[in-house]
Amino acid sequence: SQQGEEDPQALSIQEGENATMNCSYKTSINNLQWYRQNSGRGLVHLILIRSNEREKHSGRLRVTLDTSKKSSSLLITASRAADTASYFCATDAGNRDDKIIFGKGTRLHILP
Amino acid sequence: EAQVTQNPRYLITVTGKKLTVTCSQNMNHEYMSWYRQDPGLGLRQIYYSMNVEVTDKGDVPEGYKVSRKEKRNFPLILESPSPNQTSLYFCASSFLGRLDSPLHFGNGTRLTVT
């Protein structure tokens, strides 16, 4: 079952611009996390947001969560070449079971 | 150094030849999980474990087995691999389940079944 779906599938922007990625999910959750993956390597945790939170910041990252719309967004400000990667959202299954479900990811390419 | 260690990194095998991919974590994490990653499909959960001797199916468990005899180890077993199990596999662990804490990922195992 597909819980999280990222949008867009791919995004190319100029260095210095802001990048926004969205994640939608279908059922209620307790927590949502965002991860980065560089070219076939292991995923790296970026930020955790809980269902009772609306916004969190970490450095150049800003994550929002709208539980009424079942969606989250990840904003990367002042993008750098090193931000080129795939970004995934992950959601739990609420209180139904202990599965963790990832979306298909957004491939972000930062142009020099 | 806190880490999740998967072995091997690359594996080429033939249909039907049993194999095991090992996963070990040194962070005393309760939760461990296996994922496979395929182009266009993202990461799909195969099995997960909330604690020793407790394992549950993820979304794509067919053709795989796991065991959790010790807290630190969570091997993935393919009893009779088939070509459709050719994929990139990741092991991950976290202190708590249900995304209450960050997942730590291994570097992946690229499996090819011919």
Backbone of each chain as ProteinMPNN parsed JSONL, in Angstrom:
{"seq_chain_A": "SQQGEEDPQALSIQEGENATMNCSYKTSINNLQWYRQNSGRGLVHLILIRSNEREKHSGRLRVTLDTSKKSSSLLITASRAADTASYFCATDAGNRDDKIIFGKGTRLHILP", "coords_chain_A": {"N_chain_A": [[0.858, -1.192, 0.0], [0.501, 2.228, -0.759], [1.504, 4.891, 1.007], [2.785, 7.47, 1.431], [3.188, 9.999, -1.019], [5.337, 11.66, -3.067], [5.714, 14.888, -4.543], [6.982, 17.26, -6.795], [7.937, 14.567, -9.098], [10.43, 14.984, -10.119], [12.779, 17.655, -10.008], [14.348, 20.551, -11.112], [16.47, 23.166, -10.345], [18.016, 26.427, -10.173], [21.15, 27.022, -8.589], [21.056, 28.486, -5.402], [18.404, 29.201, -5.493], [15.16, 28.486, -4.019], [13.865, 25.28, -3.07], [10.984, 23.352, -3.237], [9.242, 20.579, -2.046], [6.596, 18.23, -2.013], [4.524, 16.094, -0.019], [2.053, 13.694, 0.087], [-0.336, 11.839, 1.952], [-2.392, 9.002, 2.911], [-3.786, 7.944, 5.151], [-4.41, 8.449, 8.687], [-1.697, 9.591, 10.727], [1.039, 9.257, 13.112], [3.591, 10.277, 13.073], [5.824, 11.95, 10.807], [8.527, 11.779, 8.597], [11.343, 13.18, 6.865], [13.739, 12.248, 4.409], [16.995, 12.128, 2.869], [18.627, 10.928, -0.036], [21.607, 10.129, -1.521], [22.417, 9.226, -4.669], [21.946, 6.149, -4.772], [22.976, 5.489, -2.308], [22.719, 4.877, 1.286], [19.777, 6.044, 3.013], [19.484, 9.24, 4.569], [18.518, 10.708, 7.552], [16.552, 13.646, 7.81], [14.588, 15.323, 9.071], [12.102, 15.207, 11.627], [8.657, 15.337, 12.096], [5.89, 15.683, 14.185], [2.461, 14.615, 14.561], [1.045, 16.539, 15.956], [2.338, 18.853, 15.472], [2.974, 21.736, 13.441], [4.919, 22.99, 11.994], [8.421, 22.758, 11.413], [11.885, 23.572, 11.788], [15.178, 23.218, 10.494], [18.245, 24.258, 10.193], [18.736, 25.105, 6.868], [16.406, 23.917, 6.163], [12.885, 23.612, 6.049], [10.004, 22.278, 7.294], [6.604, 21.585, 6.847], [3.429, 20.541, 8.122], [0.233, 19.479, 7.395], [-2.354, 18.16, 8.744], [-5.033, 18.048, 8.226], [-5.244, 18.156, 5.503], [-3.743, 16.03, 4.946], [-0.989, 16.219, 4.211], [2.432, 17.173, 3.613], [5.185, 19.448, 3.414], [8.469, 20.039, 2.182], [10.847, 22.448, 2.369], [13.727, 23.68, 0.945], [15.964, 26.127, 1.453], [17.911, 28.601, -0.302], [19.461, 26.938, -2.158], [22.12, 24.528, -2.72], [24.787, 23.029, -4.639], [25.408, 20.635, -3.418], [23.012, 19.8, -2.442], [21.794, 18.311, -4.338], [20.056, 15.431, -4.851], [17.933, 12.628, -3.98], [14.778, 12.946, -2.408], [12.805, 11.775, 0.222], [9.664, 11.175, 1.757], [8.507, 9.72, 4.782], [6.071, 7.817, 6.427], [4.294, 6.732, 9.345], [1.934, 4.154, 10.287], [-0.154, 5.204, 11.719], [-2.025, 4.155, 14.439], [-2.387, 1.595, 13.706], [-0.596, -0.444, 12.918], [2.913, -1.334, 12.962], [4.207, -0.606, 10.684], [6.369, 1.183, 8.425], [6.207, 3.51, 5.925], [7.464, 4.524, 2.837], [7.477, 7.138, 0.401], [7.753, 7.532, -3.212], [9.65, 9.346, -3.82], [11.342, 12.481, -4.57], [13.357, 13.639, -7.111], [15.907, 15.824, -6.902], [17.664, 18.278, -8.625], [20.311, 20.436, -8.626], [21.237, 23.135, -10.43], [24.274, 24.555, -11.644]], "CA_chain_A": [[0.0, 0.0, 0.0], [1.303, 3.438, -0.882], [1.032, 5.889, 1.953], [3.288, 8.783, 1.057], [3.471, 10.244, -2.423], [5.99, 12.948, -3.218], [5.401, 15.661, -5.744], [7.01, 16.557, -8.088], [8.833, 13.414, -9.179], [11.757, 15.522, -10.38], [12.813, 19.116, -9.897], [15.652, 21.15, -11.399], [16.471, 24.601, -10.05], [19.329, 27.062, -10.153], [21.78, 27.171, -7.286], [20.641, 29.71, -4.726], [16.946, 29.257, -5.422], [14.522, 27.612, -3.036], [13.239, 24.075, -3.613], [9.859, 22.873, -2.435], [8.731, 19.255, -2.374], [5.381, 17.932, -1.264], [4.239, 14.694, 0.284], [0.669, 13.469, 0.509], [-0.543, 10.502, 2.497], [-3.807, 8.644, 2.81], [-4.456, 7.654, 6.417], [-3.876, 9.23, 9.806], [-0.34, 9.237, 11.122], [1.58, 9.82, 14.347], [4.819, 11.001, 12.759], [6.272, 11.98, 9.415], [9.939, 12.144, 8.509], [11.933, 13.394, 5.547], [15.067, 11.67, 4.241], [17.738, 12.414, 1.646], [19.434, 9.822, -0.535], [22.553, 10.452, -2.583], [22.802, 8.258, -5.685], [22.059, 4.748, -4.417], [23.514, 5.287, -0.961], [21.7, 4.78, 2.319], [19.033, 7.267, 3.283], [19.921, 10.022, 5.726], [17.398, 11.404, 8.184], [16.628, 15.099, 7.8], [13.745, 16.001, 10.058], [10.918, 14.492, 12.117], [7.568, 16.209, 12.534], [4.827, 14.883, 14.804], [1.13, 14.977, 14.059], [0.54, 17.72, 16.658], [3.178, 19.989, 15.09], [2.606, 22.294, 12.132], [6.1, 23.45, 11.278], [9.714, 22.592, 12.075], [13.025, 24.097, 11.043], [16.501, 22.687, 10.788], [19.154, 24.912, 9.253], [18.044, 25.623, 5.664], [15.215, 23.097, 5.916], [11.638, 23.946, 6.735], [8.978, 21.271, 7.023], [5.265, 21.865, 7.352], [2.518, 19.401, 8.151], [-1.187, 19.828, 7.444], [-3.026, 16.875, 8.932], [-6.387, 18.096, 7.634], [-5.079, 17.853, 4.078], [-2.867, 14.866, 4.86], [0.134, 16.574, 3.352], [3.609, 17.809, 4.214], [6.096, 20.007, 2.426], [9.868, 20.258, 2.573], [11.436, 23.599, 1.686], [15.17, 23.875, 1.105], [16.248, 27.496, 1.047], [19.272, 28.905, -0.774], [19.983, 25.618, -2.519], [23.536, 24.372, -3.081], [25.032, 21.849, -5.476], [25.419, 19.449, -2.555], [21.624, 19.394, -2.165], [21.358, 17.393, -5.39], [19.794, 14.129, -4.211], [16.517, 12.274, -3.938], [14.192, 13.231, -1.104], [11.684, 10.885, 0.5], [8.934, 11.286, 3.013], [8.145, 8.447, 5.392], [4.983, 7.938, 7.384], [3.919, 5.515, 10.046], [0.573, 3.709, 9.944], [-1.035, 5.597, 12.811], [-2.008, 3.158, 15.515], [-2.881, 0.333, 13.153], [0.488, -1.407, 13.045], [4.21, -0.675, 13.112], [4.855, -0.42, 9.39], [6.826, 2.503, 8.013], [6.014, 3.524, 4.476], [8.13, 5.592, 2.118], [7.007, 7.518, -0.922], [8.652, 7.208, -4.318], [10.736, 10.305, -3.81], [11.531, 13.582, -5.522], [14.765, 13.802, -7.5], [16.24, 17.249, -6.969], [18.932, 18.568, -9.29], [20.674, 21.844, -8.49], [22.041, 23.552, -11.591], [25.275, 25.569, -11.249]], "C_chain_A": [[0.886, 1.23, 0.0], [0.732, 4.475, 0.055], [1.469, 7.271, 1.528], [3.549, 8.877, -0.434], [4.104, 11.61, -2.536], [5.638, 13.582, -4.566], [6.281, 16.901, -5.726], [7.925, 15.336, -8.041], [10.264, 13.874, -9.392], [11.682, 17.039, -10.411], [14.227, 19.596, -10.176], [15.551, 22.648, -11.145], [17.895, 25.12, -10.091], [19.852, 27.129, -8.713], [21.384, 28.519, -6.676], [19.135, 29.863, -4.618], [16.434, 28.327, -4.325], [13.861, 26.433, -3.737], [12.136, 23.636, -2.667], [9.375, 21.53, -2.953], [7.546, 18.963, -1.469], [5.206, 16.436, -1.086], [2.788, 14.593, 0.713], [0.531, 12.04, 1.003], [-2.029, 10.269, 2.677], [-4.505, 8.468, 4.148], [-3.773, 8.417, 7.552], [-2.521, 8.694, 10.239], [-0.035, 9.776, 12.515], [2.756, 10.735, 14.039], [5.106, 10.944, 11.268], [7.729, 12.418, 9.425], [10.326, 12.36, 7.059], [13.365, 12.861, 5.549], [15.674, 12.131, 2.922], [18.543, 11.172, 1.268], [20.311, 10.321, -1.667], [22.834, 9.201, -3.394], [23.027, 6.83, -5.174], [22.674, 4.458, -3.068], [22.372, 5.136, 0.031], [21.024, 6.113, 2.573], [19.535, 7.915, 4.569], [18.739, 10.813, 6.269], [17.609, 12.916, 8.171], [15.845, 15.713, 8.96], [12.534, 15.129, 10.396], [9.886, 15.53, 12.525], [6.432, 15.333, 13.038], [3.465, 15.435, 14.399], [0.554, 16.205, 14.759], [1.392, 18.967, 16.383], [2.79, 20.464, 13.708], [3.827, 22.674, 11.311], [7.35, 23.153, 12.115], [10.818, 23.098, 11.165], [14.286, 23.365, 11.472], [17.464, 23.27, 9.772], [18.395, 25.518, 8.089], [16.777, 24.847, 5.328], [14.031, 23.602, 6.731], [10.607, 22.918, 6.319], [7.665, 21.737, 7.622], [4.423, 20.599, 7.285], [1.101, 19.917, 8.292], [-1.959, 18.521, 7.548], [-4.439, 16.878, 8.351], [-6.338, 17.78, 6.149], [-4.231, 16.612, 3.86], [-1.699, 15.155, 3.913], [1.229, 17.255, 4.155], [4.432, 18.409, 3.087], [7.47, 20.187, 3.048], [10.393, 21.403, 1.723], [12.924, 23.637, 2.005], [15.477, 25.273, 0.598], [17.701, 27.627, 0.579], [20.012, 27.637, -1.178], [21.449, 25.677, -2.953], [23.684, 23.129, -3.942], [24.964, 20.569, -4.656], [24.019, 18.973, -2.177], [21.065, 18.469, -3.241], [21.255, 15.985, -4.82], [18.333, 13.787, -4.452], [16.007, 12.462, -2.516], [12.927, 12.402, -0.939], [10.974, 11.298, 1.781], [8.594, 9.881, 3.491], [7.059, 8.689, 6.421], [4.789, 6.629, 8.119], [2.469, 5.18, 9.679], [-0.419, 4.098, 11.028], [-0.921, 4.572, 13.919], [-2.433, 1.779, 15.031], [-1.828, -0.764, 13.249], [1.799, -0.622, 13.068], [4.947, -0.53, 11.786], [5.32, 1.027, 9.231], [6.815, 2.506, 6.497], [6.671, 4.756, 3.878], [7.409, 5.89, 0.817], [8.047, 7.18, -1.97], [9.766, 8.226, -4.487], [10.654, 11.384, -4.862], [13.022, 13.682, -5.815], [15.03, 15.286, -7.719], [17.609, 17.417, -7.612], [19.193, 20.067, -9.206], [21.642, 22.191, -9.612], [23.021, 24.646, -11.176], [25.016, 26.924, -11.885]], "O_chain_A": [[1.908, 1.266, 0.685], [-0.417, 4.889, -0.1], [0.639, 8.148, 1.289], [4.071, 7.942, -1.041], [3.5, 12.613, -2.154], [5.322, 12.915, -5.55], [6.326, 17.567, -4.691], [8.608, 15.107, -7.043], [11.204, 13.242, -8.91], [10.668, 17.626, -10.788], [15.187, 19.123, -9.568], [14.658, 23.317, -11.665], [18.856, 24.351, -10.048], [19.087, 27.274, -7.759], [21.381, 29.548, -7.351], [18.643, 30.577, -3.745], [17.17, 27.501, -3.784], [13.36, 26.563, -4.854], [12.331, 23.558, -1.454], [9.129, 21.363, -4.148], [7.5, 19.391, -0.316], [5.674, 15.629, -1.89], [2.344, 15.322, 1.6], [1.214, 11.139, 0.517], [-2.83, 11.2, 2.607], [-5.683, 8.8, 4.28], [-2.682, 8.961, 7.378], [-2.241, 7.501, 10.129], [-0.749, 10.635, 13.033], [2.915, 11.802, 14.633], [4.69, 10.021, 10.566], [8.114, 13.317, 10.172], [9.719, 11.8, 6.145], [14.1, 12.994, 6.528], [14.96, 12.478, 1.982], [19.067, 10.463, 2.127], [19.818, 10.87, -2.653], [23.41, 8.236, -2.891], [24.161, 6.353, -5.144], [22.874, 3.296, -2.716], [21.202, 5.252, -0.333], [21.615, 7.175, 2.376], [19.949, 7.243, 5.514], [18.046, 11.503, 5.522], [18.696, 13.406, 8.478], [16.374, 16.517, 9.727], [12.016, 14.407, 9.544], [10.209, 16.492, 13.221], [6.059, 14.354, 12.39], [3.346, 16.576, 13.953], [-0.339, 16.855, 14.215], [1.182, 20.012, 16.998], [2.325, 19.673, 12.887], [3.78, 22.682, 10.08], [7.345, 23.277, 13.339], [10.705, 23.06, 9.94], [14.445, 22.956, 12.623], [17.502, 22.832, 8.622], [17.51, 26.351, 8.287], [16.147, 25.106, 4.302], [14.147, 23.96, 7.903], [10.367, 22.713, 5.13], [7.616, 22.219, 8.753], [4.685, 19.703, 6.482], [0.8, 20.697, 9.196], [-2.19, 17.852, 6.541], [-4.978, 15.822, 8.021], [-7.277, 17.205, 5.599], [-4.022, 16.188, 2.723], [-1.462, 14.427, 2.948], [0.991, 17.828, 5.218], [4.384, 17.941, 1.95], [7.619, 20.446, 4.242], [10.381, 21.328, 0.494], [13.329, 23.628, 3.168], [15.265, 25.564, -0.58], [18.584, 26.879, 0.998], [21.055, 27.304, -0.614], [21.945, 26.683, -3.46], [22.798, 22.274, -3.965], [24.511, 19.536, -5.149], [23.856, 17.871, -1.653], [19.983, 17.906, -3.076], [22.246, 15.417, -4.361], [17.591, 14.563, -5.054], [16.709, 12.176, -1.546], [12.088, 12.334, -1.837], [11.602, 11.713, 2.756], [8.417, 8.967, 2.686], [7.119, 9.647, 7.192], [5.08, 5.554, 7.593], [1.861, 5.858, 8.851], [-1.414, 3.405, 11.238], [0.183, 4.171, 14.288], [-2.792, 0.908, 15.824], [-2.143, -1.894, 13.623], [1.795, 0.604, 13.181], [6.165, -0.352, 11.763], [4.755, 1.955, 9.811], [7.357, 1.601, 5.863], [6.468, 5.878, 4.342], [6.806, 5.006, 0.209], [9.095, 6.613, -1.66], [10.724, 7.985, -5.223], [9.999, 11.236, -5.893], [13.844, 13.794, -4.905], [14.451, 15.914, -8.605], [18.585, 16.787, -7.203], [18.381, 20.87, -9.666], [22.724, 21.613, -9.723], [22.652, 25.563, -10.442], [25.767, 27.87, -11.651]]}, "seq_chain_B": "EAQVTQNPRYLITVTGKKLTVTCSQNMNHEYMSWYRQDPGLGLRQIYYSMNVEVTDKGDVPEGYKVSRKEKRNFPLILESPSPNQTSLYFCASSFLGRLDSPLHFGNGTRLTVT", "coords_chain_B": {"N_chain_B": [[31.86, 4.18, 16.445], [28.529, 5.008, 15.687], [26.509, 2.89, 13.846], [24.886, 1.186, 11.089], [25.475, -1.87, 9.737], [25.715, -3.532, 6.76], [26.104, -6.544, 4.957], [26.722, -8.643, 2.106], [28.043, -5.826, 0.127], [27.671, -6.015, -2.599], [26.159, -8.536, -4.542], [25.976, -11.278, -6.601], [24.034, -13.828, -7.788], [22.567, -17.069, -8.525], [19.41, -18.261, -9.693], [17.478, -19.796, -7.193], [19.506, -20.436, -5.401], [20.176, -20.408, -2.119], [20.525, -17.532, -0.026], [21.944, -15.215, 2.34], [21.647, -12.01, 3.657], [23.379, -9.983, 5.751], [22.741, -7.915, 8.635], [23.665, -5.569, 10.978], [23.51, -3.65, 13.951], [24.904, -1.181, 16.12], [23.766, 0.358, 18.08], [22.005, -0.299, 20.024], [19.339, -0.411, 19.274], [15.785, -0.794, 19.253], [14.035, -1.213, 17.103], [14.136, -2.705, 13.918], [14.511, -3.035, 10.369], [13.853, -4.13, 6.995], [14.217, -3.022, 3.644], [13.426, -2.881, 0.171], [14.592, -1.35, -2.79], [13.473, -0.195, -5.798], [13.621, 1.007, -9.173], [11.411, 3.663, -9.81], [9.601, 2.718, -7.973], [10.22, 3.378, -5.415], [11.036, 2.965, -1.899], [10.235, -0.082, -0.451], [8.809, -1.787, 2.234], [9.956, -4.798, 3.622], [10.193, -6.671, 5.825], [9.849, -6.15, 9.356], [11.005, -5.551, 12.721], [10.14, -5.286, 16.044], [11.375, -5.983, 18.356], [13.544, -8.361, 20.026], [12.941, -11.62, 18.842], [10.506, -10.853, 17.812], [8.863, -10.371, 14.922], [7.462, -8.917, 11.947], [5.423, -8.791, 8.99], [6.086, -6.645, 6.244], [5.151, -4.674, 3.455], [5.909, -6.158, 1.21], [6.573, -9.077, 1.669], [6.815, -11.59, 0.492], [8.743, -14.387, -0.406], [10.87, -13.878, 1.2], [12.648, -14.255, 4.314], [13.137, -13.548, 7.787], [14.986, -13.152, 10.855], [15.216, -12.525, 14.368], [17.157, -13.01, 16.585], [19.001, -11.929, 18.241], [19.412, -8.677, 19.658], [20.981, -6.907, 18.141], [21.267, -7.93, 15.564], [19.814, -8.607, 12.372], [19.156, -10.564, 10.105], [18.492, -11.007, 6.586], [16.913, -13.406, 4.704], [16.936, -15.216, 1.736], [15.418, -17.858, 0.608], [15.044, -19.226, -1.811], [16.066, -17.627, -4.216], [14.774, -15.509, -6.821], [14.762, -14.042, -10.146], [13.114, -11.726, -9.998], [13.703, -10.698, -7.57], [15.929, -9.264, -7.784], [17.447, -6.368, -6.827], [17.984, -3.32, -4.909], [18.862, -3.445, -1.625], [18.08, -2.344, 1.643], [18.908, -2.128, 5.043], [17.607, -0.944, 8.103], [17.549, 0.828, 11.23], [16.074, 1.882, 14.338], [15.721, 3.721, 17.422], [13.179, 3.763, 18.539], [9.98, 2.496, 17.441], [7.498, 3.178, 14.904], [8.242, 5.571, 13.698], [8.942, 7.311, 15.72], [11.456, 8.0, 16.326], [14.526, 8.795, 14.573], [15.312, 6.871, 11.636], [18.137, 4.847, 11.003], [20.191, 4.076, 8.356], [21.74, 1.334, 6.615], [24.42, 0.94, 4.187], [23.489, -0.363, 1.989], [22.731, -3.219, -0.106], [23.411, -4.492, -3.136], [21.727, -6.645, -5.034], [21.842, -9.137, -7.483], [20.045, -11.456, -9.268], [20.365, -14.126, -11.349]], "CA_chain_B": [[30.954, 4.976, 15.596], [27.189, 4.442, 15.576], [26.247, 2.57, 12.452], [24.208, -0.022, 10.64], [26.404, -2.514, 8.811], [25.143, -4.562, 5.904], [27.047, -7.289, 4.117], [27.752, -7.918, 1.369], [27.596, -4.643, -0.617], [27.24, -6.481, -3.912], [25.988, -9.989, -4.582], [25.406, -11.849, -7.816], [23.768, -15.237, -7.535], [21.718, -17.722, -9.516], [18.078, -18.626, -9.227], [17.345, -20.966, -6.342], [20.616, -20.645, -4.465], [19.881, -19.7, -0.875], [21.503, -16.551, 0.398], [21.636, -14.403, 3.519], [22.245, -10.679, 3.753], [23.456, -9.692, 7.187], [22.548, -6.538, 9.094], [24.004, -5.434, 12.385], [23.566, -2.259, 14.44], [25.612, -1.081, 17.407], [23.166, 1.469, 18.815], [21.021, -0.849, 20.961], [18.016, -0.029, 18.79], [14.717, -1.789, 19.358], [13.35, -1.42, 15.825], [14.95, -2.948, 12.733], [13.633, -3.215, 9.219], [14.443, -4.316, 5.687], [13.528, -2.417, 2.521], [13.99, -3.014, -1.152], [14.383, -0.144, -3.589], [13.43, -0.46, -7.235], [13.346, 2.238, -9.93], [10.013, 4.008, -10.001], [8.747, 2.168, -6.908], [10.636, 3.876, -4.111], [11.415, 1.942, -0.93], [9.112, -0.874, 0.04], [9.212, -2.5, 3.434], [9.859, -6.254, 3.469], [9.895, -7.143, 7.168], [10.357, -5.317, 10.427], [11.047, -6.205, 14.029], [10.052, -4.331, 17.142], [12.269, -6.404, 19.433], [14.037, -9.738, 19.873], [11.925, -12.666, 18.639], [9.255, -10.259, 17.324], [8.994, -9.911, 13.538], [6.182, -8.737, 11.257], [5.522, -8.566, 7.557], [5.849, -5.344, 5.662], [4.27, -4.697, 2.284], [6.364, -7.111, 0.192], [7.345, -10.103, 2.377], [6.866, -12.881, -0.202], [10.049, -14.816, -0.881], [11.892, -13.485, 2.165], [12.527, -14.609, 5.724], [14.018, -12.811, 8.687], [15.0, -13.624, 12.234], [15.76, -11.54, 15.318], [17.547, -13.803, 17.753], [19.737, -11.003, 19.103], [18.935, -7.325, 19.415], [21.807, -6.17, 17.201], [21.321, -8.542, 14.239], [18.528, -8.823, 11.713], [19.499, -11.041, 8.757], [17.466, -11.217, 5.563], [17.187, -14.696, 4.073], [16.211, -15.576, 0.523], [15.564, -19.319, 0.563], [15.13, -19.624, -3.207], [15.98, -16.348, -4.937], [14.32, -15.478, -8.213], [15.188, -12.797, -10.8], [12.339, -10.551, -9.591], [14.242, -10.191, -6.312], [17.036, -8.379, -8.109], [17.063, -5.08, -6.266], [18.875, -2.707, -3.933], [18.268, -3.716, -0.322], [18.553, -1.536, 2.766], [18.535, -2.402, 6.418], [17.515, 0.29, 8.883], [17.19, 0.618, 12.632], [15.773, 3.094, 15.104], [15.569, 3.486, 18.854], [11.768, 3.465, 18.753], [9.237, 2.237, 16.22], [6.459, 4.121, 14.47], [8.873, 6.839, 13.328], [9.12, 8.166, 16.901], [12.856, 8.407, 16.326], [15.05, 8.657, 13.212], [15.85, 5.619, 11.116], [19.529, 4.844, 10.55], [20.262, 3.127, 7.256], [22.988, 0.797, 6.131], [24.839, 1.443, 2.873], [22.795, -1.054, 0.919], [23.243, -4.422, -0.754], [22.876, -4.6, -4.497], [21.583, -8.065, -5.347], [21.447, -9.539, -8.838], [19.723, -12.878, -9.372], [20.31, -14.466, -12.786]], "C_chain_B": [[29.615, 4.251, 15.481], [26.89, 4.136, 14.118], [25.427, 1.305, 12.293], [25.087, -0.623, 9.548], [25.711, -3.645, 8.077], [26.269, -5.245, 5.142], [26.325, -8.402, 3.377], [27.204, -6.64, 0.728], [27.057, -5.026, -1.984], [27.168, -8.002, -3.874], [25.336, -10.385, -5.89], [25.234, -13.332, -7.555], [22.861, -15.791, -8.621], [20.396, -18.121, -8.868], [18.122, -19.882, -8.364], [18.448, -21.19, -5.33], [20.427, -19.766, -3.227], [20.966, -18.704, -0.497], [20.999, -15.785, 1.626], [22.369, -13.08, 3.417], [22.227, -10.298, 5.228], [23.264, -8.207, 7.457], [22.832, -6.503, 10.583], [24.043, -3.963, 12.761], [24.177, -2.24, 15.845], [25.045, 0.028, 18.293], [22.114, 1.011, 19.823], [19.585, -0.468, 20.583], [17.018, -1.167, 18.92], [14.205, -2.203, 17.976], [14.364, -1.645, 14.715], [14.038, -3.328, 11.572], [14.454, -3.442, 7.961], [13.549, -3.678, 4.627], [14.21, -2.865, 1.238], [13.644, -1.763, -1.941], [14.511, -0.493, -5.06], [13.062, 0.821, -7.969], [11.851, 2.465, -10.122], [9.082, 3.529, -8.893], [9.133, 2.656, -5.528], [11.11, 2.748, -3.209], [10.17, 1.22, -0.449], [9.592, -1.753, 1.192], [8.958, -3.994, 3.273], [9.414, -6.886, 4.793], [10.396, -6.106, 8.162], [10.272, -6.084, 11.746], [11.05, -5.143, 15.112], [10.967, -4.699, 18.304], [12.725, -7.836, 19.159], [12.862, -10.707, 19.809], [10.566, -12.109, 18.189], [9.486, -9.734, 15.914], [7.615, -9.834, 12.903], [6.417, -8.444, 9.793], [5.303, -7.1, 7.219], [4.929, -5.483, 4.47], [4.654, -5.735, 1.231], [7.17, -8.241, 0.808], [7.561, -11.409, 1.602], [8.267, -13.175, -0.716], [11.19, -14.489, 0.066], [11.581, -14.067, 3.542], [13.471, -13.734, 6.517], [14.02, -13.52, 10.03], [15.596, -12.537, 13.108], [16.062, -12.289, 16.618], [18.329, -12.952, 18.756], [19.289, -9.597, 18.729], [19.701, -6.651, 18.277], [21.715, -6.695, 15.772], [19.935, -8.828, 13.673], [18.798, -9.297, 10.279], [18.279, -11.223, 7.871], [17.838, -12.464, 4.779], [16.306, -14.859, 2.85], [16.437, -17.067, 0.321], [15.769, -19.797, -0.872], [14.991, -18.379, -4.074], [15.506, -16.511, -6.375], [14.723, -14.133, -8.814], [14.397, -11.565, -10.373], [12.741, -10.033, -8.205], [15.551, -9.419, -6.529], [16.654, -6.967, -7.704], [18.196, -4.532, -5.406], [18.192, -2.821, -2.572], [18.919, -2.85, 0.757], [18.029, -2.083, 4.071], [18.519, -1.077, 7.168], [17.15, -0.053, 10.316], [16.851, 1.95, 13.273], [15.543, 2.72, 16.56], [14.138, 3.071, 19.181], [11.117, 3.159, 17.419], [8.302, 3.382, 15.894], [7.018, 5.512, 14.198], [8.956, 7.817, 14.502], [10.556, 8.651, 17.037], [13.416, 8.168, 14.926], [15.496, 7.236, 12.888], [17.297, 5.826, 10.679], [19.66, 3.734, 9.524], [21.67, 2.592, 7.054], [23.283, 1.327, 4.735], [24.25, 0.679, 1.699], [23.514, -2.297, 0.424], [22.592, -4.511, -2.119], [22.913, -6.066, -4.907], [21.142, -8.254, -6.782], [21.237, -11.039, -8.844], [19.555, -13.219, -10.857], [19.621, -15.818, -13.005]], "O_chain_B": [[29.563, 3.05, 15.216], [27.0, 5.008, 13.257], [25.293, 0.488, 13.203], [25.403, 0.037, 8.558], [25.192, -4.584, 8.681], [27.247, -4.615, 4.739], [25.427, -9.039, 3.928], [25.998, -6.403, 0.788], [26.096, -4.429, -2.47], [28.002, -8.665, -3.257], [24.268, -9.883, -6.242], [26.175, -14.013, -7.149], [22.44, -15.067, -9.523], [20.3, -18.29, -7.652], [18.715, -20.893, -8.74], [18.323, -22.066, -4.474], [20.511, -18.54, -3.298], [22.159, -18.98, -0.624], [19.8, -15.724, 1.9], [23.565, -13.039, 3.127], [21.175, -10.295, 5.866], [23.579, -7.359, 6.623], [22.303, -7.308, 11.35], [24.538, -3.129, 12.003], [23.987, -3.161, 16.639], [25.745, 0.572, 19.147], [21.412, 1.835, 20.408], [18.737, -0.237, 21.445], [17.349, -2.337, 18.728], [13.973, -3.383, 17.713], [15.326, -0.89, 14.575], [12.948, -3.867, 11.763], [15.602, -3.005, 7.867], [12.322, -3.765, 4.681], [15.4, -3.183, 1.219], [12.565, -1.19, -1.793], [15.531, -1.02, -5.504], [12.286, 1.63, -7.461], [11.122, 1.567, -10.544], [7.905, 3.89, -8.872], [8.431, 2.369, -4.558], [11.536, 1.698, -3.69], [9.175, 1.846, -0.084], [10.65, -2.377, 1.118], [7.881, -4.407, 2.843], [8.381, -7.552, 4.857], [11.26, -5.288, 7.845], [9.584, -7.097, 11.87], [11.863, -4.219, 15.094], [11.299, -3.855, 19.136], [12.325, -8.441, 18.164], [11.923, -10.63, 20.602], [9.577, -12.841, 18.19], [10.218, -8.763, 15.724], [6.71, -10.584, 13.267], [7.461, -7.923, 9.401], [4.468, -6.415, 7.81], [4.025, -6.319, 4.472], [3.807, -6.148, 0.44], [8.356, -8.366, 0.505], [8.383, -12.237, 1.994], [8.898, -12.342, -1.367], [12.348, -14.787, -0.226], [10.43, -14.333, 3.886], [14.472, -13.241, 5.997], [13.174, -14.37, 10.307], [16.391, -11.721, 12.64], [15.323, -12.207, 17.599], [18.32, -13.218, 19.958], [18.839, -9.36, 17.608], [19.107, -5.887, 17.516], [22.056, -5.965, 14.841], [19.018, -9.232, 14.388], [18.681, -8.51, 9.34], [17.187, -11.547, 8.339], [18.945, -12.568, 4.252], [15.092, -14.668, 2.912], [17.519, -17.489, -0.087], [16.586, -20.684, -1.116], [13.915, -18.108, -4.606], [15.796, -17.504, -7.044], [14.998, -13.186, -8.077], [14.941, -10.461, -10.38], [12.185, -9.046, -7.724], [16.192, -8.981, -5.573], [15.655, -6.428, -8.18], [19.22, -5.184, -5.203], [17.071, -2.344, -2.393], [20.134, -2.655, 0.777], [16.861, -2.452, 4.189], [19.329, -0.192, 6.893], [16.528, -1.08, 10.588], [17.283, 3.007, 12.813], [15.22, 1.579, 16.891], [13.903, 2.164, 19.98], [11.65, 3.524, 16.372], [8.325, 4.426, 16.545], [6.345, 6.515, 14.438], [9.032, 9.027, 14.291], [10.836, 9.597, 17.773], [12.828, 7.404, 14.16], [15.989, 6.506, 13.748], [17.639, 6.839, 10.069], [19.287, 2.589, 9.784], [22.659, 3.289, 7.287], [22.487, 2.076, 4.168], [24.484, 1.033, 0.543], [24.736, -2.413, 0.522], [21.37, -4.595, -2.235], [23.98, -6.65, -5.1], [20.195, -7.618, -7.245], [22.128, -11.804, -8.475], [18.695, -12.655, -11.533], [19.484, -16.264, -14.144]]}, "name": "protein", "num_of_chains": 2, "seq": "SQQGEEDPQALSIQEGENATMNCSYKTSINNLQWYRQNSGRGLVHLILIRSNEREKHSGRLRVTLDTSKKSSSLLITASRAADTASYFCATDAGNRDDKIIFGKGTRLHILPEAQVTQNPRYLITVTGKKLTVTCSQNMNHEYMSWYRQDPGLGLRQIYYSMNVEVTDKGDVPEGYKVSRKEKRNFPLILESPSPNQTSLYFCASSFLGRLDSPLHFGNGTRLTVT"}
